[in-house]
């Protein structure tokens, strides 16, 4: 037997053993496997991709990453990963990694030194600030950045430069979920954790292709359903997706017309006796636009949403709506999981409110196996941006710019005058890029995101990117956004830096530095720190020599807040598989359910009061009054751009499994591009027949914002009247055709619905 | 050549048929059905992406497969080849 064969067989055996261990099976008893072998150093970390927060073990040997495996001890994924794991290593070593700073000279980006690049940015930003004020500058970050990175950006822009024009791409994906949690439950982020999955009897997947977008969550649901055949799955989605293979019932609404369905389900639940009257009386208030109302008013409101009326509005048969409501009502426990299908809407907050309503009126919240649980799309949208305060109205640790006491508290920690922090929110994302177009914002720093491709109605915003001074800090080059950059700064990538990611379930997890940054790449937090020093804030940024210093300062700001992270020190996070806040002390294990017994905030402040009132929950968040959650009366509202005779089709967009976001990571692999080489448009077979369009024929999609050619994929996936285009490709940036109308509350754009038409090319 | 250990989740009633089909796929080695509907397998490919493509073809091309979930991926290309 040759050495080569032995080595290969050993790796294969290790791989099989690892898979077996993932389900508690021992294939090769007594054998030593990969994690003990071959001089590999294993580093506990977190996956770089979506918001699930899977634990990964990174295998490093002689400064090189040689293997990845699921972390069996991590409760999020129990050692299982999704197929993106195949690409984790490849992304680190992609040929498109940027290794040196670049400055645009004579219209072309050319290599420069760090000194020259940062001097230029500091000089230009200071010139703009001096001539036009701090609000002429802006920062646009990412739900993929670490909490420490967003923290540095917040301090530089809000605390030192003096502008609240600080946003991040979670505005485009999760802002409506934030608005929903705040307005319904009084505080952002879910009540429960993933462990509710294994206790739920019913899953209501609304606007979520869980199988493709959150595969590990889907697998947990499937594993649970396999063991418990009575578990049911109801899907609400205008498109058939791989998630359908396990559905017990699928409701297909017209895109943008599902609010009536949630209201109709609530009506059936109440009319047929599934409401929890005691929970309603003790824990809830009913509200509409006029303020607090009584339960009778809510019931009268719902009379406008019989299943038959909802059918007329949504296109979903009344009997299916009734069936879904009964399944929800009969199940002892239920989890609703949703994502962009509800959030990226003109009424995204309302859609979120109506999901919460179903759980609140039935009392299916605050008990094991029941929760209204928003899934996030990026790995640190929750931790870095929602909790870290990376939006224009927030400060770190769930503090608000509009509150004087919050500004004073944060300013004191930052060592800046409180007056530096502006008392009004800055510009939200769409307003920010509009202001860039208009020249009101003259300088922008973009970190770890690609807005030239990802913004809705994207072409409209290229003007500002081209005309104003734009700095892009990125790990990959080129992107559509670097095409407009005046300066491009090479950023260290995952495994080349340490920091914390906070995932969907309130879990903060530490990621170690495993290998040195490639080329001259630097950690984003250090780039921002050094830029701050060069801009004249030497004293303010002098102390940030390590990531731990930044994290400790940040977690100090969470003390006493609903998202208390004081017990999550680096020392502790390095040992455990994350901690779910509130975690107030180093000996606290983290919290499973908020607002009830076991939550340290509830136990210490509200348990006694709740007991007196005969309650099992107390919604103590900043937006709740008297500890009560809110059932909102949200009426049907059309999408911003309904279909009409001129544009009769609803265009909706989304992901495919093979690619991620704007393909900066996944787009460079030839094999993958061969597998899914081009964007395409899915057309319902009936629509295709009516338009005489054949499969694989070239067609042109037109919206009021432009036109683009695609290959037709005639397939029974989108509901009739709907077309679907995946949004990843730079050469077919479908977001150019999407509408940039946004939710008036969350300011999240309505990517999911635009009026369109198709013609043959 | 990258190697991955994966769990292939199937419909319970189709697990045996999936196993038979998997055994005809090049670069796939199976290790039986476990816990009713998990098949343990090792995938081999020329590149990490070819592993992903292989897993996609299993997911989309074999009836009864619900999902493919890697637990271990080794990229030790040169060293693996000795």
Interface residues (C-beta under 8 A of the other chain):
Chain A: X2 X3 X4 X7 X8 X11 X12 X14 X15 X16 X17 X18 X19 X20 X21 X22 X23 X24 X25 X27 X34 X59 X61 X65 X66 X67 X68 X69 X70 X79 X80 X81 X82 X83 X84 X85 X86 X87 X88 X89 X90 X211 X215 X216 X218 X219 X222 X223 X226 X242 X245 X246 X657 X658 X669 X670 X671 X672 X675
Chain B: X1 X2 X3 X4 X5 X6 X7 X9 X12 X29 X31 X34 X35 X36 X37 X38 X40 X41 X42 X44 X46 X47 X48 X49 X50 X51 X52 X53 X55 X56 X59 X66 X67 X68 X69 X70 X71 X72 X73 X74 X75 X76 X79 X80 X81 X82
